[in-house]
Amino acid sequence: MCSCHSTKRSREVLCLLLVGLFSVISAGRVEAQKDSFEGPPVDYLKRAVHDPVAILAKKLSSCDAELQYDQKHGFLKSVLEELDIPESSQVLVFSKTSLQIQRISPRHPRAIYFSDDVYVGWCFHGDVIELASTDPEQGAIFYSLKQSEFATPNMLRDRGQCLTCHASSRTQDVPGYLVRSVSPDKAGHPILGSGTFTTDHTSPFANRWGGWYVTGSHGRMEHMGNQIYSEDKESSSQPSGLNRKSLEEYFDTSAYLTPHSDLVALMVLEHQTQMHNAITAASFETRQAMAQSYDMNKLLEREEGFVSESAQRRMEAVADQLLYHLFMCDEFQLQDPVSGTSDFALDFVKRAKVDSTGRSLRDLDLQTRLFKYPCSYIIYSPSFDRLPDKVLQIVLTKALRILEGEEVSTKYSHLKKENRTAILEILLETKPLVREAYQQLTSAR
């Protein structure tokens, strides 16, 4: 064999070994994941973002928007109004598990308000308002707004500090959101020896909302909310934390925009945070897989645009994970009906995209599960629409196969025929991307 052929063969062997190495690293989701999204092709900290808070920041700097300050809540009310976040979304957390821990306690819980794409945190006498906002391509972006009557309002973007907690296995290894349940002591400190839970729609009620206040009815089901714990993991002697209509026995609720920490709002929050993370994970993993595949094309002198089997497998895997959250797989089945105490449920449904018969993916069930139709309303978010085309097509094709009953995996057995039919009909009327994918699929048959 001539030397040039030998050199080419050696290069091919080396490249194949590198492909295998890339696959192992991806499958393991190793610690280097953080470095991968901070550098190309994601460039999390460097690329321009266009999330709702970034857009508001530009309006403020150009004087196209103005925030009003009041002595009781600072810029809070004005921020919520500008970002179209309902006050009824308020939920209250008293565990010291966030930035302003010195401001948080069972007597002064932290308030969180949220819409589909934005989260706002406010502390009693807090130094800043904390904001997290979903960029269509870059995922969760974190900001702070100084609470000062004499300072020009400025949305300061976090440069990585928040990622200490908000980029880990709890957030699906991407910059993201999470709802944690802990066993708080009388000062609000988590009792670490008791363990913690990251909660979503799959979590048993018994593991939810430790360190949170909860208002609402939930029958016989028990949760960890409204309770102080001791080192022996037992709750302290205080008013029962279950089926609470009011929180006045725990703290002065008049300091907050509403007296509620609505049970239904908490359940929606848990689902939507991890759904956003699944979308971001699918986006980041696809961009990384495609970039590595294209680099290998150059080394192997393959045709431009060739997608390796390794990259295809990676995209299939993250698409399946996204579909798991989209269709509410393994959802905890409610043993009794639940209801909240605020107007959150009404405000939530008002934002629905409805079909010609008045159905929507925001219709609440609250009898045996969260939603009447188990398909996440986050499918309407800009981040879903802006998924990289290759993984978006995989997700849409698989979703349609599931809804048409072609997917026989037991993972989707909870989607009964009537539910699949209703979800498909709603999406075909209200989601153009789904309609276009369906038309392409049917014309190809």
One Martini backbone bead per residue (centre of mass of N, CA, C, O) as a GRO file, in nm:
protein
  445
    1MET     BB    1   0.096   0.035   0.023
    2CYS     BB    2   0.077   0.351  -0.004
    3SER     BB    3   0.132   0.627   0.190
    4CYS     BB    4  -0.136   0.780   0.129
    5HIS     BB    5  -0.326   0.545   0.201
    6SER     BB    6  -0.224   0.504   0.489
    7THR     BB    7  -0.290   0.786   0.592
    8LYS     BB    8  -0.594   0.780   0.532
    9ARG     BB    9  -0.660   0.532   0.706
   10SER     BB   10  -0.562   0.650   0.976
   11ARG     BB   11  -0.759   0.886   0.975
   12GLU     BB   12  -1.020   0.718   0.978
   13VAL     BB   13  -0.968   0.571   1.243
   14LEU     BB   14  -0.945   0.821   1.420
   15CYS     BB   15  -1.230   0.935   1.357
   16LEU     BB   16  -1.388   0.691   1.462
   17LEU     BB   17  -1.286   0.721   1.752
   18LEU     BB   18  -1.404   1.005   1.792
   19VAL     BB   19  -1.698   0.932   1.756
   20GLY     BB   20  -1.710   0.741   1.999
   21LEU     BB   21  -1.630   0.954   2.208
   22PHE     BB   22  -1.867   1.148   2.164
   23SER     BB   23  -2.087   0.943   2.245
   24VAL     BB   24  -1.995   0.889   2.535
   25ILE     BB   25  -2.012   1.178   2.637
   26SER     BB   26  -2.312   1.220   2.575
   27ALA     BB   27  -2.435   0.978   2.731
   28GLY     BB   28  -2.305   1.077   3.017
   29ARG     BB   29  -2.328   1.372   3.089
   30VAL     BB   30  -2.090   1.531   3.166
   31GLU     BB   31  -1.930   1.798   3.314
   32ALA     BB   32  -1.861   1.932   3.025
   33GLN     BB   33  -2.137   2.056   2.950
   34LYS     BB   34  -2.093   2.346   3.037
   35ASP     BB   35  -1.867   2.409   2.835
   36SER     BB   36  -2.042   2.351   2.579
   37PHE     BB   37  -2.250   2.601   2.628
   38GLU     BB   38  -2.027   2.831   2.657
   39GLY     BB   39  -1.955   2.743   2.383
   40PRO     BB   40  -1.939   2.626   2.097
   41PRO     BB   41  -2.250   2.675   1.943
   42VAL     BB   42  -2.397   2.836   2.180
   43ASP     BB   43  -2.290   3.073   2.357
   44TYR     BB   44  -2.446   3.163   2.621
   45LEU     BB   45  -2.277   3.439   2.722
   46LYS     BB   46  -2.256   3.590   2.416
   47ARG     BB   47  -2.513   3.580   2.290
   48ALA     BB   48  -2.774   3.717   2.177
   49VAL     BB   49  -3.087   3.818   2.317
   50HIS     BB   50  -3.481   3.770   2.301
   51ASP     BB   51  -3.618   3.800   2.555
   52PRO     BB   52  -3.852   3.961   2.741
   53VAL     BB   53  -3.641   4.113   2.922
   54ALA     BB   54  -3.458   4.218   2.696
   55ILE     BB   55  -3.681   4.385   2.563
   56LEU     BB   56  -3.741   4.564   2.807
   57ALA     BB   57  -3.456   4.682   2.837
   58LYS     BB   58  -3.463   4.834   2.565
   59LYS     BB   59  -3.707   5.011   2.632
   60LEU     BB   60  -3.579   5.154   2.872
   61SER     BB   61  -3.325   5.274   2.718
   62SER     BB   62  -3.539   5.422   2.498
   63CYS     BB   63  -3.810   5.517   2.652
   64ASP     BB   64  -4.059   5.296   2.584
   65ALA     BB   65  -4.030   5.248   2.896
   66GLU     BB   66  -4.169   5.242   3.244
   67LEU     BB   67  -4.093   5.232   3.587
   68GLN     BB   68  -4.267   5.197   3.888
   69TYR     BB   69  -4.240   5.318   4.220
   70ASP     BB   70  -4.295   5.165   4.541
   71GLN     BB   71  -4.266   5.139   4.889
   72LYS     BB   72  -4.362   4.832   4.915
   73HIS     BB   73  -4.254   4.689   4.608
   74GLY     BB   74  -4.142   4.875   4.413
   75PHE     BB   75  -4.118   4.737   4.082
   76LEU     BB   76  -4.312   4.497   4.068
   77LYS     BB   77  -4.583   4.584   3.939
   78SER     BB   78  -4.454   4.700   3.681
   79VAL     BB   79  -4.316   4.444   3.582
   80LEU     BB   80  -4.569   4.269   3.555
   81GLU     BB   81  -4.709   4.449   3.350
   82GLU     BB   82  -4.488   4.450   3.125
   83LEU     BB   83  -4.485   4.109   3.129
   84ASP     BB   84  -4.766   3.981   3.169
   85ILE     BB   85  -4.812   3.912   3.490
   86PRO     BB   86  -5.000   3.762   3.715
   87GLU     BB   87  -5.073   3.789   4.048
   88SER     BB   88  -5.211   3.496   4.073
   89SER     BB   89  -4.919   3.343   4.045
   90GLN     BB   90  -4.856   3.337   4.332
   91VAL     BB   91  -4.575   3.209   4.512
   92LEU     BB   92  -4.438   3.065   4.826
   93VAL     BB   93  -4.100   3.076   4.965
   94PHE     BB   94  -3.903   2.986   5.279
   95SER     BB   95  -3.655   2.877   5.174
   96LYS     BB   96  -3.294   2.885   5.161
   97THR     BB   97  -3.276   2.864   4.792
   98SER     BB   98  -3.150   3.155   4.718
   99LEU     BB   99  -2.999   3.451   4.676
  100GLN     BB  100  -3.175   3.604   4.932
  101ILE     BB  101  -3.140   3.453   5.220
  102GLN     BB  102  -3.154   3.698   5.428
  103ARG     BB  103  -3.475   3.756   5.332
  104ILE     BB  104  -3.550   3.458   5.413
  105SER     BB  105  -3.850   3.320   5.571
  106PRO     BB  106  -4.131   3.217   5.730
  107ARG     BB  107  -4.205   3.535   5.776
  108HIS     BB  108  -4.043   3.591   5.475
  109PRO     BB  109  -4.128   3.513   5.193
  110ARG     BB  110  -4.088   3.430   4.867
  111ALA     BB  111  -4.194   3.564   4.563
  112ILE     BB  112  -4.361   3.415   4.277
  113TYR     BB  113  -4.388   3.498   3.930
  114PHE     BB  114  -4.576   3.383   3.627
  115SER     BB  115  -4.543   3.277   3.304
  116ASP     BB  116  -4.461   3.097   3.032
  117ASP     BB  117  -4.148   3.268   3.014
  118VAL     BB  118  -4.161   3.407   3.311
  119TYR     BB  119  -3.969   3.497   3.616
  120VAL     BB  120  -4.047   3.640   3.947
  121GLY     BB  121  -3.854   3.767   4.225
  122TRP     BB  122  -3.962   3.851   4.568
  123CYS     BB  123  -3.853   4.042   4.851
  124PHE     BB  124  -3.864   4.143   5.158
  125HIS     BB  125  -3.656   4.399   5.145
  126GLY     BB  126  -3.514   4.375   4.885
  127ASP     BB  127  -3.247   4.448   4.667
  128VAL     BB  128  -3.385   4.263   4.444
  129ILE     BB  129  -3.505   4.160   4.139
  130GLU     BB  130  -3.580   3.849   4.007
  131LEU     BB  131  -3.500   3.710   3.676
  132ALA     BB  132  -3.651   3.476   3.435
  133SER     BB  133  -3.590   3.404   3.083
  134THR     BB  134  -3.703   3.284   2.764
  135ASP     BB  135  -3.516   3.198   2.508
  136PRO     BB  136  -3.565   3.063   2.196
  137GLU     BB  137  -3.239   2.949   2.200
  138GLN     BB  138  -3.093   2.990   2.514
  139GLY     BB  139  -3.300   2.991   2.727
  140ALA     BB  140  -3.220   3.058   3.037
  141ILE     BB  141  -3.231   3.394   3.166
  142PHE     BB  142  -3.057   3.604   3.399
  143TYR     BB  143  -3.174   3.857   3.638
  144SER     BB  144  -3.146   4.197   3.777
  145LEU     BB  145  -3.321   4.445   3.994
  146LYS     BB  146  -3.285   4.725   4.146
  147GLN     BB  147  -3.413   4.845   4.465
  148SER     BB  148  -3.445   5.183   4.364
  149GLU     BB  149  -3.570   5.502   4.358
  150PHE     BB  150  -3.275   5.640   4.249
  151ALA     BB  151  -3.257   5.435   4.021
  152THR     BB  152  -3.201   5.326   3.718
  153PRO     BB  153  -3.349   5.099   3.548
  154ASN     BB  154  -3.168   4.772   3.539
  155MET     BB  155  -3.102   4.491   3.353
  156LEU     BB  156  -2.900   4.244   3.495
  157ARG     BB  157  -2.698   4.014   3.371
  158ASP     BB  158  -2.598   3.712   3.423
  159ARG     BB  159  -2.249   3.551   3.429
  160GLY     BB  160  -2.297   3.248   3.612
  161GLN     BB  161  -2.397   3.223   3.910
  162CYS     BB  162  -2.678   3.078   3.862
  163LEU     BB  163  -2.553   2.804   3.744
  164THR     BB  164  -2.492   2.651   4.004
  165CYS     BB  165  -2.817   2.570   4.011
  166HIS     BB  166  -2.911   2.628   3.682
  167ALA     BB  167  -2.683   2.380   3.589
  168SER     BB  168  -2.805   2.061   3.602
  169SER     BB  169  -2.966   1.770   3.653
  170ARG     BB  170  -3.221   1.938   3.753
  171THR     BB  171  -3.206   2.092   3.442
  172GLN     BB  172  -3.090   1.895   3.220
  173ASP     BB  173  -2.796   2.029   3.170
  174VAL     BB  174  -2.914   2.326   3.167
  175PRO     BB  175  -3.022   2.629   3.152
  176GLY     BB  176  -3.265   2.652   3.421
  177TYR     BB  177  -3.540   2.513   3.593
  178LEU     BB  178  -3.675   2.483   3.942
  179VAL     BB  179  -3.840   2.269   4.186
  180ARG     BB  180  -3.799   2.255   4.533
  181SER     BB  181  -3.787   2.003   4.798
  182VAL     BB  182  -3.771   2.055   5.151
  183SER     BB  183  -3.641   2.054   5.491
  184PRO     BB  184  -3.721   2.302   5.701
  185ASP     BB  185  -3.636   2.505   5.933
  186LYS     BB  186  -3.713   2.775   6.141
  187ALA     BB  187  -3.525   2.959   5.929
  188GLY     BB  188  -3.517   2.786   5.632
  189HIS     BB  189  -3.316   2.574   5.641
  190PRO     BB  190  -3.196   2.309   5.500
  191ILE     BB  191  -3.209   1.966   5.571
  192LEU     BB  192  -2.978   1.779   5.422
  193GLY     BB  193  -3.024   1.490   5.549
  194SER     BB  194  -3.330   1.473   5.417
  195GLY     BB  195  -3.326   1.582   5.152
  196THR     BB  196  -3.425   1.625   4.803
  197PHE     BB  197  -3.661   1.760   4.556
  198THR     BB  198  -3.743   1.742   4.218
  199THR     BB  199  -4.031   1.884   4.079
  200ASP     BB  200  -4.319   1.749   3.902
  201HIS     BB  201  -4.576   1.574   3.746
  202THR     BB  202  -4.450   1.293   3.878
  203SER     BB  203  -4.478   1.370   4.163
  204PRO     BB  204  -4.550   1.302   4.461
  205PHE     BB  205  -4.715   1.467   4.696
  206ALA     BB  206  -4.528   1.384   4.943
  207ASN     BB  207  -4.269   1.552   4.787
  208ARG     BB  208  -4.403   1.834   4.799
  209TRP     BB  209  -4.329   2.171   4.908
  210GLY     BB  210  -4.084   2.199   5.066
  211GLY     BB  211  -4.070   2.540   5.170
  212TRP     BB  212  -4.371   2.595   5.110
  213TYR     BB  213  -4.657   2.757   5.042
  214VAL     BB  214  -5.011   2.636   5.069
  215THR     BB  215  -5.314   2.685   4.881
  216GLY     BB  216  -5.577   2.450   4.924
  217SER     BB  217  -5.734   2.162   4.789
  218HIS     BB  218  -5.658   1.776   4.849
  219GLY     BB  219  -5.768   1.609   5.062
  220ARG     BB  220  -5.586   1.319   5.149
  221MET     BB  221  -5.349   1.447   5.047
  222GLU     BB  222  -5.003   1.483   5.103
  223HIS     BB  223  -4.761   1.733   5.202
  224MET     BB  224  -4.470   1.956   5.281
  225GLY     BB  225  -4.613   2.202   5.330
  226ASN     BB  226  -4.628   2.438   5.592
  227GLN     BB  227  -4.345   2.328   5.722
  228ILE     BB  228  -4.151   2.243   6.001
  229TYR     BB  229  -3.832   2.098   6.072
  230SER     BB  230  -3.637   1.843   6.200
  231GLU     BB  231  -3.369   1.630   6.224
  232ASP     BB  232  -3.590   1.379   6.245
  233LYS     BB  233  -3.811   1.468   6.009
  234GLU     BB  234  -4.008   1.616   6.178
  235SER     BB  235  -4.271   1.796   6.231
  236SER     BB  236  -4.381   2.057   6.381
  237SER     BB  237  -4.569   2.227   6.612
  238GLN     BB  238  -4.839   2.325   6.410
  239PRO     BB  239  -5.033   2.408   6.191
  240SER     BB  240  -5.176   2.255   5.960
  241GLY     BB  241  -5.069   2.210   5.609
  242LEU     BB  242  -5.355   2.116   5.522
  243ASN     BB  243  -5.599   2.256   5.352
  244ARG     BB  244  -5.537   2.566   5.299
  245LYS     BB  245  -5.690   2.895   5.286
  246SER     BB  246  -5.476   3.019   5.491
  247LEU     BB  247  -5.165   3.216   5.614
  248GLU     BB  248  -5.199   3.395   5.882
  249GLU     BB  249  -5.059   3.194   6.096
  250TYR     BB  250  -4.756   3.241   5.970
  251PHE     BB  251  -4.802   3.539   5.838
  252ASP     BB  252  -4.792   3.854   5.685
  253THR     BB  253  -4.989   3.894   5.398
  254SER     BB  254  -4.998   4.217   5.347
  255ALA     BB  255  -4.701   4.231   5.205
  256TYR     BB  256  -4.857   4.119   4.962
  257LEU     BB  257  -5.038   4.106   4.676
  258THR     BB  258  -5.128   3.831   4.800
  259PRO     BB  259  -5.254   3.558   5.019
  260HIS     BB  260  -5.127   3.350   4.812
  261SER     BB  261  -5.033   2.982   4.738
  262ASP     BB  262  -5.121   2.825   4.478
  263LEU     BB  263  -5.168   2.501   4.395
  264VAL     BB  264  -5.206   2.520   4.084
  265ALA     BB  265  -4.963   2.697   4.029
  266LEU     BB  266  -4.755   2.491   4.131
  267MET     BB  267  -4.821   2.268   3.924
  268VAL     BB  268  -4.761   2.431   3.672
  269LEU     BB  269  -4.472   2.512   3.740
  270GLU     BB  270  -4.349   2.230   3.748
  271HIS     BB  271  -4.404   2.156   3.457
  272GLN     BB  272  -4.287   2.404   3.291
  273THR     BB  273  -3.992   2.396   3.374
  274GLN     BB  274  -3.921   2.108   3.249
  275MET     BB  275  -4.018   2.170   2.965
  276HIS     BB  276  -3.814   2.389   2.903
  277ASN     BB  277  -3.563   2.212   2.950
  278ALA     BB  278  -3.622   2.008   2.721
  279ILE     BB  279  -3.597   2.210   2.491
  280THR     BB  280  -3.310   2.308   2.548
  281ALA     BB  281  -3.175   2.030   2.533
  282ALA     BB  282  -3.251   1.977   2.237
  283SER     BB  283  -3.106   2.222   2.121
  284PHE     BB  284  -2.815   2.183   2.226
  285GLU     BB  285  -2.763   1.889   2.135
  286THR     BB  286  -2.807   1.939   1.835
  287ARG     BB  287  -2.591   2.155   1.789
  288GLN     BB  288  -2.357   1.976   1.886
  289ALA     BB  289  -2.396   1.733   1.699
  290MET     BB  290  -2.377   1.887   1.428
  291ALA     BB  291  -2.099   2.014   1.467
  292GLN     BB  292  -1.947   1.743   1.495
  293SER     BB  293  -2.038   1.622   1.227
  294TYR     BB  294  -1.914   1.847   1.043
  295ASP     BB  295  -1.624   1.807   1.138
  296MET     BB  296  -1.608   1.512   1.040
  297ASN     BB  297  -1.652   1.567   0.741
  298LYS     BB  298  -1.382   1.708   0.697
  299LEU     BB  299  -1.194   1.475   0.793
  300LEU     BB  300  -1.353   1.254   0.591
  301GLU     BB  301  -1.456   1.381   0.325
  302ARG     BB  302  -1.747   1.452   0.329
  303GLU     BB  303  -2.036   1.559   0.265
  304GLU     BB  304  -2.211   1.827   0.290
  305GLY     BB  305  -2.452   1.769   0.553
  306PHE     BB  306  -2.382   1.522   0.687
  307VAL     BB  307  -2.540   1.279   0.905
  308SER     BB  308  -2.468   1.107   1.158
  309GLU     BB  309  -2.554   0.848   1.357
  310SER     BB  310  -2.482   0.982   1.620
  311ALA     BB  311  -2.650   1.242   1.581
  312GLN     BB  312  -2.921   1.100   1.539
  313ARG     BB  313  -2.934   0.964   1.818
  314ARG     BB  314  -2.926   1.221   1.985
  315MET     BB  315  -3.188   1.344   1.870
  316GLU     BB  316  -3.377   1.114   1.945
  317ALA     BB  317  -3.334   1.129   2.253
  318VAL     BB  318  -3.430   1.430   2.300
  319ALA     BB  319  -3.706   1.393   2.171
  320ASP     BB  320  -3.811   1.183   2.374
  321GLN     BB  321  -3.783   1.365   2.623
  322LEU     BB  322  -3.976   1.583   2.527
  323LEU     BB  323  -4.226   1.396   2.489
  324TYR     BB  324  -4.250   1.315   2.782
  325HIS     BB  325  -4.336   1.604   2.871
  326LEU     BB  326  -4.555   1.681   2.668
  327PHE     BB  327  -4.736   1.400   2.753
  328MET     BB  328  -4.726   1.344   3.063
  329CYS     BB  329  -4.554   1.126   3.165
  330ASP     BB  330  -4.598   0.975   3.466
  331GLU     BB  331  -4.831   1.095   3.604
  332PHE     BB  332  -4.969   1.189   3.880
  333GLN     BB  333  -5.241   1.052   4.044
  334LEU     BB  334  -5.513   1.171   4.165
  335GLN     BB  335  -5.707   1.093   4.458
  336ASP     BB  336  -5.807   1.392   4.461
  337PRO     BB  337  -5.932   1.676   4.433
  338VAL     BB  338  -5.832   2.005   4.320
  339SER     BB  339  -5.775   2.346   4.458
  340GLY     BB  340  -5.767   2.677   4.476
  341THR     BB  341  -5.773   3.041   4.601
  342SER     BB  342  -5.748   3.183   4.335
  343ASP     BB  343  -5.740   3.322   3.993
  344PHE     BB  344  -5.547   3.144   3.829
  345ALA     BB  345  -5.719   2.947   3.662
  346LEU     BB  346  -5.866   3.169   3.503
  347ASP     BB  347  -5.614   3.316   3.390
  348PHE     BB  348  -5.495   3.072   3.244
  349VAL     BB  349  -5.735   3.009   3.046
  350LYS     BB  350  -5.751   3.292   2.902
  351ARG     BB  351  -5.468   3.214   2.732
  352ALA     BB  352  -5.600   3.048   2.525
  353LYS     BB  353  -5.602   2.826   2.249
  354VAL     BB  354  -5.885   2.773   2.059
  355ASP     BB  355  -6.112   2.594   1.917
  356SER     BB  356  -6.425   2.562   1.761
  357THR     BB  357  -6.521   2.412   2.052
  358GLY     BB  358  -6.333   2.540   2.304
  359ARG     BB  359  -6.071   2.395   2.310
  360SER     BB  360  -5.772   2.327   2.524
  361LEU     BB  361  -5.446   2.288   2.672
  362ARG     BB  362  -5.555   2.464   2.938
  363ASP     BB  363  -5.739   2.265   3.037
  364LEU     BB  364  -5.862   2.168   3.338
  365ASP     BB  365  -5.909   1.912   3.571
  366LEU     BB  366  -5.836   1.823   3.897
  367GLN     BB  367  -5.918   1.512   3.955
  368THR     BB  368  -5.667   1.315   3.822
  369ARG     BB  369  -5.533   1.572   3.683
  370LEU     BB  370  -5.424   1.861   3.550
  371PHE     BB  371  -5.511   1.798   3.252
  372LYS     BB  372  -5.741   1.714   3.021
  373TYR     BB  373  -5.502   1.739   2.804
  374PRO     BB  374  -5.201   1.554   2.773
  375CYS     BB  375  -5.061   1.853   2.666
  376SER     BB  376  -4.844   2.095   2.637
  377TYR     BB  377  -4.869   2.447   2.612
  378ILE     BB  378  -4.555   2.491   2.537
  379ILE     BB  379  -4.589   2.439   2.227
  380TYR     BB  380  -4.645   2.767   2.185
  381SER     BB  381  -4.365   2.842   2.212
  382PRO     BB  382  -4.088   2.990   2.077
  383SER     BB  383  -3.886   2.758   2.155
  384PHE     BB  384  -4.025   2.541   1.991
  385ASP     BB  385  -4.020   2.680   1.708
  386ARG     BB  386  -3.680   2.719   1.745
  387LEU     BB  387  -3.597   2.463   1.686
  388PRO     BB  388  -3.410   2.272   1.533
  389ASP     BB  389  -3.515   2.134   1.249
  390LYS     BB  390  -3.433   1.835   1.288
  391VAL     BB  391  -3.570   1.795   1.572
  392LEU     BB  392  -3.849   1.906   1.506
  393GLN     BB  393  -3.925   1.685   1.300
  394ILE     BB  394  -3.905   1.452   1.494
  395VAL     BB  395  -4.114   1.548   1.699
  396LEU     BB  396  -4.358   1.580   1.507
  397THR     BB  397  -4.365   1.295   1.392
  398LYS     BB  398  -4.392   1.145   1.663
  399ALA     BB  399  -4.642   1.290   1.767
  400LEU     BB  400  -4.831   1.198   1.538
  401ARG     BB  401  -4.797   0.893   1.586
  402ILE     BB  402  -4.911   0.899   1.868
  403LEU     BB  403  -5.194   1.035   1.801
  404GLU     BB  404  -5.256   0.795   1.577
  405GLY     BB  405  -5.147   0.511   1.718
  406GLU     BB  406  -4.850   0.406   1.611
  407GLU     BB  407  -4.749   0.423   1.898
  408VAL     BB  408  -4.684   0.138   2.131
  409SER     BB  409  -4.576   0.253   2.371
  410THR     BB  410  -4.625   0.248   2.717
  411LYS     BB  411  -4.556   0.549   2.772
  412TYR     BB  412  -4.852   0.623   2.604
  413SER     BB  413  -5.103   0.474   2.749
  414HIS     BB  414  -5.251   0.731   2.875
  415LEU     BB  415  -5.342   0.782   2.575
  416LYS     BB  416  -5.632   0.786   2.486
  417LYS     BB  417  -5.816   0.800   2.211
  418GLU     BB  418  -5.977   1.059   2.288
  419ASN     BB  419  -5.725   1.226   2.355
  420ARG     BB  420  -5.571   1.207   2.090
  421THR     BB  421  -5.791   1.328   1.915
  422ALA     BB  422  -5.821   1.600   2.061
  423ILE     BB  423  -5.528   1.698   2.042
  424LEU     BB  424  -5.508   1.692   1.734
  425GLU     BB  425  -5.741   1.887   1.674
  426ILE     BB  426  -5.629   2.128   1.828
  427LEU     BB  427  -5.355   2.152   1.678
  428LEU     BB  428  -5.461   2.181   1.384
  429GLU     BB  429  -5.605   2.464   1.460
  430THR     BB  430  -5.358   2.613   1.657
  431LYS     BB  431  -5.089   2.472   1.501
  432PRO     BB  432  -4.918   2.520   1.220
  433LEU     BB  433  -4.679   2.320   1.245
  434VAL     BB  434  -4.860   2.071   1.273
  435ARG     BB  435  -5.023   2.101   1.016
  436GLU     BB  436  -4.782   2.085   0.819
  437ALA     BB  437  -4.677   1.807   0.912
  438TYR     BB  438  -4.940   1.653   0.851
  439GLN     BB  439  -4.953   1.709   0.549
  440GLN     BB  440  -4.682   1.575   0.481
  441LEU     BB  441  -4.744   1.296   0.595
  442THR     BB  442  -5.004   1.232   0.423
  443SER     BB  443  -4.873   1.281   0.135
  444ALA     BB  444  -4.650   1.040   0.180
  445ARG     BB  445  -4.866   0.786   0.181
   0.00000   0.00000   0.00000
